[in-house]
Amino acid sequence: MKYLTIALTALLAAASAYAQGTVNFATRITGSVDARVTFDGAPAGSTIWGQLYSGTAALGNPVPFRDSPAAAQGYITSGGTVEVPGVASGGTASIKLVAWHSSLGATYAEAVAKGMNGTAESAAISVTVGGGTLPPGNLVGLAGFNVSSIVPEPSIAALGILGAGLLVLRRKK
């Protein structure tokens, strides 16, 4: 019995020493996290995607915001447990939430590269991560934000046609 206790203790110590940090990807947890994201002032729905970042590294997979019920609109509640590479269990990580309109691309980086608005991000927060024998850390301190509407940039062809039209008008005078 004594050997079993020693072996179990050693196993738990090893698991917690080598565990990656983890966070609970939920923007609403009653009593501790309330970070509603809006799109043009209304609660974000499933056309808006969110993902956690630590520095410049994307964590986990993109997740759509909820459409229903009405009280859950604008929140991510089923993002699951997300690993934070390079941060040991019980350590502190700087985490932010990014959001973008799904029509802009499959990733936040792709959406930002298009330069058409429709993207936004929260301020970074410090999170004590879980992992190993600890439960995942919650995103306490995360604040909601607004994703602005998509403003399409004019194409080169459209600008060329507009310029040519103005030249024709000027020439007629």
Buried (B, 14 or more C-beta within 10 A) or exposed (E): EEEEEEEEEEEEEEEBEEBBBBBBBBBBBEEEBEBBBBBEEEBBBEBBBBBBBBEEEBBBEBBBBBBEEEEBBBBBEEBBBBBBEEBBBBBBBEBBBBBBBBEBBEBBBEBBEBEBBBBBBBEBBEBBBBBBEBEBBBBEBBBBBBBBEBEEEEEEEEEEEEEEEEEEEEEEE
